[in-house]
Amino acid sequence: MATEFQKKVWEAVESIPFGKVTTYGHIARAAGKPNAARYISRIIGQHPDAQSLPWHKIVFSNGTIWISDKHEQYRRKKYKEEGIILQGKKIVNFRDVLYTFE
């Protein structure tokens, strides 16, 4: 059974709009635990259908992305479809596409 915090994290992730990204810290704050950013990835992975969540929309606070070799092609395609411009692993238009839940 999921905790209230887990549910809030999952809801926050699911609410990130098309064409936007957010950070682990913004998700933690939106879910009510601003100091829990380092746990967000684990909590997302505990979702009953974690693969359905938009993992590509969660990035580091400096605008860099994490891409594994296994998922790189898919994620780069998703970023392009959503107008998120990458240069290497850095989002060029980070300020424009950052969603802060405010």
Backbone as JSON Lines, residues from 0, in Angstrom:
{"i":0,"aa":"M","n":[0.84,-1.18,0.0],"ca":[0.0,0.0,0.0],"c":[0.89,1.25,0.0]}
{"i":1,"aa":"A","n":[0.56,2.18,-0.84],"ca":[1.35,3.4,-0.99],"c":[1.1,4.37,0.15]}
{"i":2,"aa":"T","n":[2.15,5.08,0.51],"ca":[2.01,6.13,1.52],"c":[1.4,7.37,0.87]}
{"i":3,"aa":"E","n":[0.96,8.28,1.69],"ca":[0.39,9.54,1.18],"c":[1.44,10.31,0.38]}
{"i":4,"aa":"F","n":[2.68,10.29,0.87],"ca":[3.75,10.99,0.17],"c":[4.01,10.36,-1.2]}
{"i":5,"aa":"Q","n":[4.04,9.04,-1.27],"ca":[4.24,8.37,-2.56],"c":[3.14,8.78,-3.54]}
{"i":6,"aa":"K","n":[1.91,8.77,-3.08],"ca":[0.79,9.15,-3.95],"c":[0.95,10.58,-4.46]}
{"i":7,"aa":"K","n":[1.38,11.48,-3.58],"ca":[1.57,12.87,-3.99],"c":[2.7,13.0,-5.01]}
{"i":8,"aa":"V","n":[3.76,12.23,-4.83],"ca":[4.86,12.25,-5.8],"c":[4.36,11.77,-7.15]}
{"i":9,"aa":"W","n":[3.66,10.66,-7.17],"ca":[3.15,10.11,-8.43],"c":[2.2,11.09,-9.11]}
{"i":10,"aa":"E","n":[1.32,11.72,-8.33],"ca":[0.4,12.7,-8.9],"c":[1.16,13.89,-9.48]}
{"i":11,"aa":"A","n":[2.19,14.34,-8.77],"ca":[3.0,15.47,-9.27],"c":[3.65,15.11,-10.6]}
{"i":12,"aa":"V","n":[4.24,13.93,-10.68],"ca":[4.9,13.5,-11.92],"c":[3.89,13.42,-13.05]}
{"i":13,"aa":"E","n":[2.73,12.87,-12.78],"ca":[1.7,12.73,-13.82],"c":[1.15,14.09,-14.27]}
{"i":14,"aa":"S","n":[1.31,15.12,-13.46],"ca":[0.73,16.43,-13.79],"c":[1.68,17.35,-14.55]}
{"i":15,"aa":"I","n":[2.89,16.91,-14.83],"ca":[3.84,17.77,-15.56],"c":[3.3,17.97,-16.97]}
{"i":16,"aa":"P","n":[3.07,19.21,-17.37],"ca":[2.46,19.46,-18.68],"c":[3.36,19.09,-19.86]}
{"i":17,"aa":"F","n":[2.72,18.9,-20.99],"ca":[3.42,18.65,-22.25],"c":[4.38,19.81,-22.5]}
{"i":18,"aa":"G","n":[5.59,19.49,-22.91],"ca":[6.57,20.51,-23.25],"c":[7.3,21.1,-22.06]}
{"i":19,"aa":"K","n":[7.11,20.51,-20.89],"ca":[7.75,21.0,-19.68],"c":[8.55,19.9,-19.02]}
{"i":20,"aa":"V","n":[9.52,20.29,-18.22],"ca":[10.28,19.38,-17.37],"c":[10.27,19.95,-15.96]}
{"i":21,"aa":"T","n":[10.61,19.14,-15.0],"ca":[10.74,19.61,-13.63],"c":[11.91,18.89,-12.98]}
{"i":22,"aa":"T","n":[12.24,19.3,-11.78],"ca":[13.37,18.71,-11.09],"c":[12.9,17.81,-9.96]}
{"i":23,"aa":"Y","n":[13.81,17.0,-9.48],"ca":[13.51,16.14,-8.33],"c":[13.11,17.0,-7.13]}
{"i":24,"aa":"G","n":[13.79,18.13,-6.95],"ca":[13.48,19.02,-5.84],"c":[12.11,19.65,-5.94]}
{"i":25,"aa":"H","n":[11.71,20.04,-7.14],"ca":[10.38,20.62,-7.32],"c":[9.29,19.58,-7.04]}
{"i":26,"aa":"I","n":[9.53,18.35,-7.42],"ca":[8.56,17.29,-7.13],"c":[8.46,17.08,-5.62]}
{"i":27,"aa":"A","n":[9.6,17.03,-4.95],"ca":[9.6,16.84,-3.49],"c":[8.83,17.97,-2.8]}
{"i":28,"aa":"R","n":[9.06,19.2,-3.23],"ca":[8.34,20.33,-2.63],"c":[6.84,20.24,-2.92]}
{"i":29,"aa":"A","n":[6.49,19.9,-4.16],"ca":[5.07,19.8,-4.53],"c":[4.37,18.71,-3.73]}
{"i":30,"aa":"A","n":[5.11,17.68,-3.35],"ca":[4.54,16.56,-2.6],"c":[4.58,16.8,-1.09]}
{"i":31,"aa":"G","n":[5.14,17.94,-0.67],"ca":[5.1,18.31,0.74],"c":[6.33,17.97,1.56]}
{"i":32,"aa":"K","n":[7.39,17.48,0.92],"ca":[8.63,17.16,1.66],"c":[9.82,17.73,0.9]}
{"i":33,"aa":"P","n":[10.09,19.02,1.08],"ca":[11.13,19.68,0.29],"c":[12.53,19.09,0.44]}
{"i":34,"aa":"N","n":[12.8,18.39,1.49],"ca":[14.14,17.82,1.69],"c":[14.26,16.38,1.2]}
{"i":35,"aa":"A","n":[13.27,15.91,0.47],"ca":[13.25,14.51,0.05],"c":[13.61,14.3,-1.42]}
{"i":36,"aa":"A","n":[14.28,15.25,-2.05],"ca":[14.57,15.16,-3.49],"c":[15.33,13.89,-3.85]}
{"i":37,"aa":"R","n":[16.23,13.46,-2.98],"ca":[17.05,12.29,-3.32],"c":[16.25,10.99,-3.32]}
{"i":38,"aa":"Y","n":[15.03,11.0,-2.81],"ca":[14.2,9.8,-2.75],"c":[13.18,9.71,-3.89]}
{"i":39,"aa":"I","n":[13.05,10.78,-4.65],"ca":[12.0,10.86,-5.66],"c":[12.13,9.76,-6.71]}
{"i":40,"aa":"S","n":[13.31,9.51,-7.2],"ca":[13.49,8.48,-8.23],"c":[13.07,7.12,-7.71]}
{"i":41,"aa":"R","n":[13.44,6.8,-6.49],"ca":[13.06,5.51,-5.9],"c":[11.53,5.41,-5.77]}
{"i":42,"aa":"I","n":[10.91,6.48,-5.33],"ca":[9.45,6.48,-5.15],"c":[8.75,6.32,-6.5]}
{"i":43,"aa":"I","n":[9.24,6.98,-7.52],"ca":[8.65,6.83,-8.84],"c":[8.78,5.38,-9.31]}
{"i":44,"aa":"G","n":[9.92,4.77,-9.03],"ca":[10.13,3.37,-9.4],"c":[9.22,2.41,-8.67]}
{"i":45,"aa":"Q","n":[8.64,2.83,-7.56],"ca":[7.72,1.98,-6.79],"c":[6.28,2.08,-7.27]}
{"i":46,"aa":"H","n":[6.03,2.94,-8.24],"ca":[4.69,3.08,-8.81],"c":[4.28,1.74,-9.42]}
{"i":47,"aa":"P","n":[3.02,1.32,-9.25],"ca":[2.58,0.02,-9.8],"c":[2.81,-0.12,-11.31]}
{"i":48,"aa":"D","n":[2.8,0.99,-12.03],"ca":[3.05,0.97,-13.47],"c":[4.08,2.05,-13.79]}
{"i":49,"aa":"A","n":[5.25,1.93,-13.19],"ca":[6.29,2.97,-13.27],"c":[6.67,3.31,-14.71]}
{"i":50,"aa":"Q","n":[6.61,2.36,-15.61],"ca":[7.0,2.63,-17.0],"c":[6.03,3.58,-17.69]}
{"i":51,"aa":"S","n":[4.84,3.74,-17.14],"ca":[3.86,4.64,-17.77],"c":[4.1,6.1,-17.38]}
{"i":52,"aa":"L","n":[4.94,6.34,-16.4],"ca":[5.2,7.71,-15.94],"c":[6.19,8.41,-16.88]}
{"i":53,"aa":"P","n":[6.07,9.73,-17.01],"ca":[6.95,10.47,-17.92],"c":[8.32,10.75,-17.3]}
{"i":54,"aa":"W","n":[9.14,9.72,-17.16],"ca":[10.46,9.84,-16.56],"c":[11.31,10.9,-17.24]}
{"i":55,"aa":"H","n":[11.12,11.05,-18.55],"ca":[11.95,11.99,-19.3],"c":[11.73,13.44,-18.86]}
{"i":56,"aa":"K","n":[10.63,13.71,-18.17],"ca":[10.32,15.07,-17.75],"c":[10.96,15.45,-16.41]}
{"i":57,"aa":"I","n":[11.71,14.55,-15.82],"ca":[12.35,14.81,-14.53],"c":[13.85,14.93,-14.77]}
{"i":58,"aa":"V","n":[14.39,16.09,-14.44],"ca":[15.78,16.4,-14.75],"c":[16.49,16.94,-13.5]}
{"i":59,"aa":"F","n":[17.8,17.08,-13.62],"ca":[18.58,17.63,-12.52],"c":[18.39,19.15,-12.45]}
{"i":60,"aa":"S","n":[18.64,19.72,-11.29],"ca":[18.37,21.15,-11.06],"c":[19.21,22.08,-11.92]}
{"i":61,"aa":"N","n":[20.28,21.59,-12.52],"ca":[21.09,22.43,-13.39],"c":[20.7,22.3,-14.86]}
{"i":62,"aa":"G","n":[19.6,21.6,-15.12],"ca":[19.11,21.47,-16.48],"c":[19.74,20.34,-17.28]}
{"i":63,"aa":"T","n":[20.48,19.48,-16.62],"ca":[21.01,18.32,-17.33],"c":[20.06,17.14,-17.17]}
{"i":64,"aa":"I","n":[20.17,16.23,-18.1],"ca":[19.3,15.06,-18.1],"c":[20.11,13.82,-17.82]}
{"i":65,"aa":"W","n":[19.45,12.8,-17.34],"ca":[20.07,11.5,-17.17],"c":[19.48,10.6,-18.25]}
{"i":66,"aa":"I","n":[20.34,10.04,-19.04],"ca":[19.89,9.13,-20.1],"c":[20.75,7.88,-20.07]}
{"i":67,"aa":"S","n":[20.1,6.75,-19.93],"ca":[20.82,5.48,-20.02],"c":[20.93,5.1,-21.5]}
{"i":68,"aa":"D","n":[21.91,4.29,-21.82],"ca":[22.07,3.83,-23.2],"c":[20.81,3.14,-23.7]}
{"i":69,"aa":"K","n":[20.16,2.41,-22.81],"ca":[18.97,1.64,-23.17],"c":[17.81,2.55,-23.61]}
{"i":70,"aa":"H","n":[17.69,3.72,-22.99],"ca":[16.54,4.59,-23.24],"c":[16.88,5.88,-24.0]}
{"i":71,"aa":"E","n":[18.12,6.04,-24.4],"ca":[18.53,7.32,-24.99],"c":[17.74,7.71,-26.22]}
{"i":72,"aa":"Q","n":[17.61,6.81,-27.16],"ca":[16.9,7.13,-28.41],"c":[15.45,7.54,-28.13]}
{"i":73,"aa":"Y","n":[14.77,6.79,-27.27],"ca":[13.38,7.1,-26.93],"c":[13.27,8.47,-26.26]}
{"i":74,"aa":"R","n":[14.12,8.74,-25.28],"ca":[14.04,10.0,-24.55],"c":[14.37,11.19,-25.44]}
{"i":75,"aa":"R","n":[15.38,11.07,-26.25],"ca":[15.72,12.19,-27.15],"c":[14.56,12.48,-28.1]}
{"i":76,"aa":"K","n":[13.87,11.43,-28.55],"ca":[12.7,11.61,-29.41],"c":[11.6,12.36,-28.66]}
{"i":77,"aa":"K","n":[11.36,11.97,-27.39],"ca":[10.32,12.62,-26.59],"c":[10.65,14.1,-26.37]}
{"i":78,"aa":"Y","n":[11.91,14.39,-26.06],"ca":[12.3,15.79,-25.86],"c":[12.05,16.6,-27.13]}
{"i":79,"aa":"K","n":[12.44,16.06,-28.25],"ca":[12.25,16.75,-29.53],"c":[10.77,17.0,-29.79]}
{"i":80,"aa":"E","n":[9.93,15.98,-29.57],"ca":[8.48,16.11,-29.78],"c":[7.88,17.21,-28.91]}
{"i":81,"aa":"E","n":[8.46,17.41,-27.73],"ca":[7.89,18.38,-26.79],"c":[8.58,19.74,-26.86]}
{"i":82,"aa":"G","n":[9.49,19.93,-27.8],"ca":[10.13,21.23,-27.97],"c":[11.2,21.52,-26.93]}
{"i":83,"aa":"I","n":[11.71,20.48,-26.32],"ca":[12.78,20.63,-25.33],"c":[14.1,20.44,-26.08]}
{"i":84,"aa":"I","n":[14.9,21.5,-26.11],"ca":[16.1,21.53,-26.92],"c":[17.3,21.08,-26.11]}
{"i":85,"aa":"L","n":[17.99,20.06,-26.62],"ca":[19.16,19.52,-25.95],"c":[20.43,19.85,-26.71]}
{"i":86,"aa":"Q","n":[21.47,20.07,-25.93],"ca":[22.83,20.12,-26.47],"c":[23.63,19.17,-25.61]}
{"i":87,"aa":"G","n":[23.91,18.0,-26.15],"ca":[24.5,16.94,-25.34],"c":[23.47,16.45,-24.34]}
{"i":88,"aa":"K","n":[23.77,16.6,-23.06],"ca":[22.84,16.2,-22.0],"c":[22.3,17.41,-21.25]}
{"i":89,"aa":"K","n":[22.4,18.58,-21.84],"ca":[21.96,19.82,-21.21],"c":[20.76,20.38,-21.97]}
{"i":90,"aa":"I","n":[19.75,20.82,-21.23],"ca":[18.58,21.44,-21.85],"c":[18.92,22.9,-22.1]}
{"i":91,"aa":"V","n":[18.94,23.27,-23.37],"ca":[19.31,24.63,-23.77],"c":[18.26,25.64,-23.31]}
{"i":92,"aa":"N","n":[17.01,25.29,-23.46],"ca":[15.91,26.2,-23.11],"c":[15.32,25.86,-21.74]}
{"i":93,"aa":"F","n":[16.17,25.5,-20.82],"ca":[15.74,25.03,-19.49],"c":[14.81,26.01,-18.78]}
{"i":94,"aa":"R","n":[15.16,27.25,-18.74],"ca":[14.3,28.25,-18.05],"c":[12.91,28.34,-18.67]}
{"i":95,"aa":"D","n":[12.84,28.16,-19.96],"ca":[11.55,28.26,-20.66],"c":[10.66,27.04,-20.41]}
{"i":96,"aa":"V","n":[11.27,25.89,-20.21],"ca":[10.48,24.66,-20.11],"c":[10.37,24.13,-18.68]}
{"i":97,"aa":"L","n":[10.97,24.84,-17.71],"ca":[10.92,24.38,-16.32],"c":[9.54,24.59,-15.72]}
{"i":98,"aa":"Y","n":[8.97,23.53,-15.17],"ca":[7.67,23.57,-14.51],"c":[7.91,23.45,-13.0]}
{"i":99,"aa":"T","n":[7.37,24.42,-12.25],"ca":[7.65,24.47,-10.81],"c":[6.43,24.19,-9.93]}
{"i":100,"aa":"F","n":[5.31,23.82,-10.52],"ca":[4.08,23.5,-9.79],"c":[3.46,24.72,-9.11]}
{"i":101,"aa":"E","n":[3.82,25.9,-9.55],"ca":[3.26,27.12,-8.94],"c":[2.16,27.7,-9.79]}
